């Protein structure tokens, strides 16, 4: 689970700090990072919420979210049609908050 280590280092956290937040043993987090053990579904949800990334990203899914790489820039007007297909009216307040947090996370990764 190098993604966990990658995300932790990106947030400038020690293993001890992240383990404390997740309420797990330091050794458990260490084992996750080296791939000896894998986090269960509850832990994956906690990690996803903490880092504000989809669980798929933590598990190694690749859809342009590598923390260590530059985020590609898009012409928003061309990409806006993808957003137009989303029915935002059906989203709950929690989902809207998550969407806003995710957008802020994406923006925070930009190199200036």
Wavefront OBJ file of the C-alpha trace (Angstrom):
o trace
v 0.000 0.000 0.000
v 2.502 2.574 -1.121
v -0.387 4.952 -1.774
v -1.013 5.259 1.956
v 2.615 6.173 2.524
v 2.516 8.538 -0.456
v -0.581 10.307 0.847
v 0.753 10.411 4.410
v 4.020 11.959 3.290
v 2.177 14.419 1.055
v 0.237 15.577 4.125
v 3.544 15.774 6.039
v 2.389 13.313 8.690
v 4.377 10.758 10.599
v 3.143 7.195 10.885
v 2.494 7.838 14.558
v 0.303 10.892 13.796
v -1.760 9.112 11.160
v -2.117 5.976 13.286
v -3.349 8.091 16.192
v -5.943 9.791 13.977
v -7.134 6.433 12.621
v -7.072 4.940 16.131
v -4.852 2.048 15.110
v -1.463 0.768 16.243
v 1.612 2.335 14.648
v 2.711 -1.157 13.592
v -0.588 -1.742 11.762
v -0.041 1.349 9.647
v 3.547 0.329 9.032
v 2.403 -3.115 7.849
v -0.137 -1.519 5.500
v 2.536 0.697 4.005
v 4.936 -2.162 3.342
v 2.168 -4.447 2.077
v 2.369 -7.051 4.831
v -1.316 -6.498 5.670
v -4.155 -4.710 3.930
v -6.620 -2.367 5.604
v -10.156 -3.672 6.057
v -13.167 -1.868 4.594
v -13.706 0.283 7.688
v -10.077 1.393 7.657
v -10.259 2.120 3.924
v -13.269 4.350 4.540
v -11.414 6.211 7.307
v -8.386 6.662 5.051
v -10.572 7.837 2.184
v -12.310 10.417 4.355
v -9.092 11.571 5.990
v -7.177 12.050 2.745
v -10.282 13.049 0.773
v -9.563 10.604 -2.029
v -11.627 7.702 -3.375
v -10.942 4.269 -1.931
v -9.962 3.166 -5.440
v -7.019 5.548 -5.308
v -5.829 4.113 -1.994
v -6.053 0.617 -3.465
v -3.913 1.627 -6.419
v -6.490 2.681 -8.995
v -5.037 5.075 -11.525
v -7.179 7.833 -12.890
v -4.863 10.802 -12.875
v -4.580 11.236 -9.111
v -0.974 10.392 -8.387
v 0.144 12.698 -5.615
v 3.734 12.753 -6.808
v 2.885 13.787 -10.361
v 1.644 17.051 -11.747
v -2.099 17.171 -12.179
v -2.862 17.623 -15.876
v -4.455 20.926 -16.741
v -7.649 20.928 -18.727
v -9.567 23.523 -20.611
v -12.537 23.733 -18.282
v -14.914 24.802 -21.034
v -14.224 21.600 -22.952
v -14.551 19.460 -19.828
v -17.630 21.265 -18.555
v -19.884 18.979 -20.585
v -18.943 16.125 -18.229
v -20.202 18.167 -15.298
v -23.353 19.129 -17.173
v -24.329 15.441 -17.233
v -24.281 15.231 -13.438
v -27.612 15.880 -11.778
v -26.464 17.953 -8.803
v -30.034 18.448 -7.573
v -30.115 14.813 -6.432
v -27.032 15.175 -4.214
v -27.368 15.279 -0.448
v -25.756 18.028 1.611
v -23.059 15.548 2.684
v -22.328 14.622 -0.940
v -22.101 18.287 -1.926
v -19.679 18.884 0.964
v -17.561 15.910 -0.162
v -17.567 17.187 -3.736
v -16.455 20.641 -2.582
v -13.734 19.153 -0.354
v -12.506 17.014 -3.233
v -12.319 20.037 -5.538
v -10.308 21.912 -2.895
v -8.006 18.908 -2.509
v -7.365 18.812 -6.228
v -6.607 22.527 -6.274
v -4.297 22.209 -3.243
v -2.063 19.745 -5.104
v -1.183 22.238 -7.795
v 2.430 23.311 -7.904
v 2.812 27.058 -7.961
l 1 2 3 4 5 6 7 8 9 10 11 12 13 14 15 16 17 18 19 20 21 22 23 24 25 26 27 28 29 30 31 32 33 34 35 36 37 38 39 40 41 42 43 44 45 46 47 48 49 50 51 52 53 54 55 56 57 58 59 60 61 62 63 64 65 66 67 68 69 70 71 72 73 74 75 76 77 78 79 80 81 82 83 84 85 86 87 88 89 90 91 92 93 94 95 96 97 98 99 100 101 102 103 104 105 106 107 108 109 110 111 112
